[in-house]
């Protein structure tokens, strides 16, 4: 399992996906179906306000704009619309 941060146009999702350590995230996304299963998900708006938590959440690949292993995210910026 790998902890990731996912950004869509509306939400930030943090949680764990079934990516084995050492595997490439790009390959995982390409091989996945239409949805990415996220465990222990925390969903926030783009201002950082937590909206809800869920033990399981499917995220549509079509809505993902950015996805990164969480350990590679080093700086949090405030997103303004």
C-alpha positions, 0 to 999 in steps of 0.5 A: 500500500502506498499513501497518495495525494490526489487533486481534482478540480474540486477536491483533494483526496489523501489515502492509500492505494494498492501500489506495492513499494517500489512499483511505478505509480504511472504504471499503476494508473495506466493499468487501473480501470475507470476508478482508483480505489482509495483506502482510509480516504480524507477528502478536503476542498481545495482550501484545505477544509476537511469535508469527510473521511471514508474507509473506502472511496472510488476516485474516477481516473477521468477527474484526476488532475494530479496524483503523487505519492504523499512522501514526495509532496514537500510544500503545501500551497494555498490554492485560490480560485 
